Amino acid sequence: MMGWLFLSLAIVSEVIGTTFLKRADGNVLSYSGLLMMVFYAISFTFLTIAIKCNIELGVGYAIWSGVGTVLIVLIGIYAFGENSSVIKFLCIGLIIMGVVGLKLDTPSHRPEGEIAAPPAEPPGDEKQEQ
């Protein structure tokens, strides 16, 4: 449960950092540029903690990037006047469907009796025959 809280904090921090990226307008030494770097650092810290709290790496990263992308597109449209179209909103819907699908496939949401594939052996752990 705590992993999802940290993942949410990572997403919010990343979205704030990306909003400052837009405001920095290429000048990383500006006030906005420095805030962007601070919020990105906070975001990666929370993402790391979330992964350590047993959120699968691929699922956590996909949710972090997917939800962040959707929120930034919406902020771009509504706060910065960027263009919107039916295609853009359909693509946002596809991203949301992918994120929900990944979340539903996590062990806590898998139907009773369904077993996920066992984790692959890490490279280098094979027994060497002599």
C-alpha positions as CSV (number, residue, x, y, z in Angstrom):
1,M,0.0,0.0,0.0
2,M,2.8,2.4,0.9
3,G,4.4,1.7,-2.5
4,W,1.3,3.1,-4.3
5,L,1.5,6.2,-2.1
6,F,5.1,6.8,-3.0
7,L,4.4,6.1,-6.7
8,S,1.6,8.8,-6.5
9,L,4.0,11.2,-5.0
10,A,6.6,10.4,-7.7
11,I,4.0,11.2,-10.4
12,V,2.9,14.5,-8.8
13,S,6.5,15.5,-8.4
14,E,7.3,14.6,-12.0
15,V,4.3,16.6,-13.3
16,I,5.3,19.6,-11.3
17,G,8.9,19.3,-12.6
18,T,7.7,19.1,-16.1
19,T,5.5,22.1,-15.7
20,F,8.5,24.0,-14.5
21,L,10.4,22.7,-17.6
22,K,7.9,24.5,-19.8
23,R,8.2,27.7,-17.7
24,A,12.0,27.5,-17.7
25,D,12.0,27.9,-21.5
26,G,15.4,26.3,-22.0
27,N,17.1,28.2,-19.2
28,V,18.0,25.6,-16.5
29,L,19.7,28.2,-14.4
30,S,16.5,30.2,-14.0
31,Y,14.3,29.9,-11.0
32,S,11.9,27.6,-13.0
33,G,14.8,25.5,-14.2
34,L,16.2,25.0,-10.7
35,L,12.7,24.0,-9.4
36,M,12.4,21.6,-12.4
37,M,15.6,19.8,-11.3
38,V,14.5,19.7,-7.7
39,F,11.1,18.2,-8.5
40,Y,12.7,15.7,-10.9
41,A,15.1,14.6,-8.2
42,I,12.2,14.3,-5.7
43,S,10.2,12.3,-8.3
44,F,13.0,9.8,-9.0
45,T,13.6,9.4,-5.2
46,F,9.9,8.6,-4.6
47,L,9.9,6.2,-7.7
48,T,12.9,4.4,-6.3
49,I,11.2,4.0,-2.9
50,A,8.0,2.8,-4.6
51,I,9.9,0.1,-6.5
52,K,11.6,-1.0,-3.2
53,C,8.1,-1.3,-1.7
54,N,7.4,-4.3,-4.0
55,I,5.9,-2.5,-6.9
56,E,7.1,-4.3,-10.0
57,L,9.7,-2.3,-11.9
58,G,8.0,-2.4,-15.3
59,V,4.5,-1.7,-13.8
60,G,5.7,1.1,-11.6
61,Y,7.7,2.8,-14.4
62,A,4.8,2.4,-16.9
63,I,2.3,3.8,-14.5
64,W,4.7,6.7,-13.5
65,S,5.4,7.6,-17.1
66,G,1.9,6.9,-18.5
67,V,-0.1,8.9,-15.8
68,G,2.5,11.6,-15.9
69,T,2.2,11.9,-19.7
70,V,-1.6,12.1,-19.5
71,L,-1.5,14.8,-16.8
72,I,1.1,16.8,-18.7
73,V,-0.9,16.6,-22.0
74,L,-4.0,17.9,-20.1
75,I,-2.0,20.7,-18.4
76,G,-0.6,21.6,-21.7
77,I,-4.0,21.9,-23.2
78,Y,-5.8,23.7,-20.4
79,A,-3.0,25.8,-18.8
80,F,-0.7,26.5,-21.8
81,G,-3.2,26.6,-24.6
82,E,-1.7,23.8,-26.6
83,N,-3.8,22.3,-29.4
84,S,-6.2,19.5,-28.7
85,S,-7.9,17.1,-31.0
86,V,-10.0,14.0,-31.0
87,I,-7.0,11.9,-31.9
88,K,-5.0,13.3,-29.0
89,F,-7.9,12.4,-26.6
90,L,-8.2,9.0,-28.1
91,C,-4.5,8.4,-27.5
92,I,-4.8,9.6,-23.9
93,G,-7.6,7.0,-23.5
94,L,-5.2,4.3,-24.9
95,I,-2.5,5.3,-22.4
96,I,-5.1,5.1,-19.6
97,M,-6.2,1.7,-20.7
98,G,-2.7,0.5,-20.8
99,V,-2.0,1.8,-17.3
100,V,-5.2,0.2,-15.9
101,G,-4.4,-3.1,-17.6
102,L,-0.9,-3.2,-16.0
103,K,-2.3,-2.4,-12.6
104,L,-5.0,-5.1,-13.0
105,D,-2.3,-7.6,-13.7
106,T,-0.3,-7.0,-10.5
107,P,-0.5,-9.9,-8.0
108,S,-2.9,-8.1,-5.7
109,H,-5.5,-7.8,-8.5
110,R,-5.0,-11.1,-10.2
111,P,-8.0,-13.4,-10.1
112,E,-7.9,-16.2,-7.5
113,G,-6.0,-19.2,-8.7
114,E,-4.3,-17.4,-11.6
115,I,-0.5,-17.7,-11.3
116,A,1.9,-15.3,-12.9
117,A,5.0,-16.6,-14.7
118,P,7.9,-17.2,-12.4
119,P,10.6,-14.5,-12.3
120,A,13.5,-15.1,-14.7
121,E,16.8,-16.0,-13.2
122,P,19.2,-13.1,-13.0
123,P,22.1,-13.3,-15.5
124,G,25.2,-14.9,-14.1
125,D,23.4,-17.1,-11.6
126,E,23.5,-20.2,-13.8
127,K,25.5,-23.1,-12.5
128,Q,28.6,-23.6,-14.6
129,E,29.3,-27.1,-15.7
130,Q,32.9,-28.2,-15.7
